[in-house]
């Protein structure tokens, strides 16, 4: 048995889902189902990119708190997945201080220690 990670891009949360992301998650799900049917251990990962000035500015334009707008957009993406009968093994948010931040910081430190981060 082989282990497979299938990950989508993490869409930018300044708007709801679009047709392009729907197509991407459908293809990811097809790959995951095919690999599971082939006897492979599969982990399907998707999530949300929730950082940047465009996010802040969009929330301000909508007269909403940033996290409120993000929660609403994340819900739309998760509703899309559910409506397509797609259930990822995990949905990671870049605002997740418990699961995402420590890993991102650890990767950054490793890259920095190897001088792989530079201007």
C-alpha positions in Angstrom: 0.0 0.0 0.0 1.2 3.4 -0.9 0.5 6.6 1.0 -0.8 9.5 -1.1 -1.3 13.2 -0.2 -3.7 15.0 -2.5 -3.9 18.7 -1.8 -5.7 21.5 -3.6 -4.5 25.0 -3.7 -5.7 27.1 -0.8 -8.0 29.6 -2.3 -7.8 33.3 -1.3 -10.7 34.2 1.0 -11.6 37.6 -0.3 -14.6 36.1 -2.2 -16.7 32.9 -2.4 -15.8 29.9 -4.5 -15.7 30.0 -8.3 -16.0 27.5 -11.0 -12.3 27.0 -11.2 -12.1 25.9 -7.6 -15.1 23.7 -8.0 -13.3 22.0 -10.9 -10.1 21.7 -8.9 -11.8 20.0 -5.9 -13.7 17.7 -8.1 -10.5 16.5 -9.8 -8.8 16.2 -6.4 -11.7 14.0 -5.2 -11.6 11.9 -8.3 -7.9 11.3 -7.8 -8.5 10.5 -4.1 -11.4 8.0 -4.8 -9.4 6.3 -7.6 -6.4 5.9 -5.3 -8.5 4.6 -2.5 -10.1 2.1 -4.8 -6.6 1.0 -5.9 -5.8 0.2 -2.3 -3.7 3.2 -1.5 -3.9 5.2 1.8 -5.1 8.7 0.8 -5.3 12.0 2.6 -7.2 14.7 0.8 -6.3 18.2 2.0 -7.9 21.5 1.2 -8.1 24.8 3.0 -8.1 28.6 3.0 -5.6 31.3 2.5 -6.7 34.0 4.9 -3.9 36.6 5.0 -3.0 39.8 3.3 -4.1 43.4 2.9 -6.6 42.4 0.2 -8.5 40.4 2.8 -8.5 43.2 5.3 -9.5 45.7 2.6 -12.4 43.5 1.4 -13.7 43.1 4.9 -13.5 46.8 5.4 -15.4 47.4 2.1 -18.1 45.1 3.3 -18.3 46.8 6.7 -17.4 43.5 8.4 -14.8 42.3 10.9 -12.1 40.4 9.0 -12.6 37.1 10.9 -16.4 37.4 10.4 -15.9 37.7 6.6 -13.4 34.9 6.6 -15.7 32.6 8.5 -18.5 33.3 6.0 -16.3 32.7 3.0 -14.8 29.5 4.5 -18.4 28.3 5.1 -19.2 28.9 1.4 -16.2 26.8 0.3 -17.2 24.0 2.7 -20.8 24.1 1.5 -19.6 23.8 -2.1 -17.6 20.7 -1.2 -20.5 19.2 0.7 -22.9 19.9 -2.2 -20.5 18.0 -4.5 -20.4 15.1 -2.0 -16.7 15.8 -1.3 -15.5 15.3 2.2 -11.8 16.2 2.5 -9.8 14.5 5.3 -8.8 17.9 6.5 -9.5 21.6 5.8 -6.7 23.8 7.1 -7.1 27.6 7.6 -4.0 29.8 7.6 -5.5 31.7 10.6 -5.4 28.5 12.7 -2.9 29.4 15.4 -2.9 25.9 16.9 -2.4 23.7 13.8 -1.1 25.9 11.0 1.1 28.6 12.6 3.5 26.3 14.5 4.1 24.2 11.3 4.6 27.2 9.1 7.0 28.7 11.5 9.0 25.5 11.9 9.3 25.3 8.1 10.4 28.9 7.9 13.1 28.4 10.5 14.4 25.3 8.7 14.6 27.2 5.4 16.2 30.2 7.1 18.8 28.0 8.7 19.8 26.6 5.3 19.9 30.2 3.8 17.1 29.2 1.5 15.2 32.5 2.3 16.7 35.6 0.8 15.7 38.8 -1.0 
